[in-house]
Amino acid sequence: MAPGDHLRQIREELAASFHERAALIDGALVALLSGHHLLVLGPPGTAKSMLADEICGRLGGAVYFQWLLTKFTTPEEVFGAVSLAGLERDEYKRVTALKLPEAHIAFLDEVFKANSSILNAMLTLMNERRFHNGNRAERVPLIALFGASNELPEDDELQALYDRFLLRFSVDYIEEDFRFLKMLQQGAATKRTSLTLDELARLQAEARALPIPDAILRILADLRRELKRAELVSSDRRYRQSLDVLRAHAYLEGRDRVAEEDVFFLEHVLWRAPGERSDIRATIHRLLRGYEDEARELLYQSRELRDYANRSWESRDLQDRAVVEAHTKIRSIMARVDRILGEASERGRPLDGVEAVRAEIEDIQRRMLEAL
């Protein structure tokens, strides 16, 4: 099995253990592939830390660091204690063994409880993958940091930390009863597919190499414009980094290039408050599939006209008039479908759905003419 297949197998195994978490699982794997950080908002007991721990456990040789932050958490707890031997040499240096600077995967619970003594070092570590230890800026092996919180940050000082999380998810307790019962009954996983760090590095390189067609870039420009109209504004940096997410998601899906379907995943990237996510999802759908929705609505109208023409009429003359009336309106509908096809073709959008609609409407037209 190829490493890419291993990754998708891990995805399936995690989905079997973590119910109603498919999008979050994809987000965690996309974070690993893209090297970006992920935030999970939700109440305690929604398997946030368990998922991060499970993912790290499937990376052979990876160091995992987990910590619950409070306003009293000290830098020593996160970055390591000051080296006494270093102080004897007049060096202020931390012993970072088993702490955040040596972790490949990290999970920080209540991440927005970070105080100012921790915040600056954490920002540099997340953004630049460097940790200033004494008089040296050391490279850190961090692949992705998973943060969790019950609420959004209110302090302006924490907004920079919040912005470092490119991928954002909001979770709640299991909603469906049958999945809740399944969770209660499930035992320990019997199969645990894993990857080595070298294999993951190869997957990351392959994901980064996936091409992004110009049509996708144009879609992002259109999306930014539409969201801006709705006062849903994201920074240029976030849009630039979203290209990494698109490539990683396309790779996770087994594609050889980024496709329109991957753009839908940006609903987990472009929101600032959880309530915005549904608006962003609707905007993406309208932008990418709105033309198909419009075509389907025209199909429903054509079917209604067909049923109107085929109803039982009191006389042949009344029926013929109804058929002519319906046919005239359907001919106008067909012109609108052709316009939709032309616009979609110019934008490089998939045409199969609209072409299927056109074929059905054309068949309705033909049958009406045969009835005359």
Protein Blocks (a to p, Z undefined) as FASTA:
>chain_A
ZZklmmmmmmmmmmmmmghilmmmmmmmmmmmnopacdddddehilmmmmmmmmmmmmgh
iacddddddfkbcfklmnopadfklmmnopacddfehiaklpfbdcdehkllpcfklmmm
mmmmmmnopacehjaccddfbfbdcdddfbdcfbfklmmmmmmmmbacdddddfblklmm
mmmmpccdfbdcdddfklmmmmmmmmmmpccdfklmmmmmmmmmmmmmnopacdfklmmm
mmmmmmmmmmmnopabdcfklmmmmmmmmpmbfklmmmmmmmmmmmmmmmmmmmmmmmmm
mmmmmmmmmmccfbfklmmmmmmmmmmmmmmmmmmmmmmmmmmmmnopafklmmmmmmmm
mmmmmmmmmmZZ
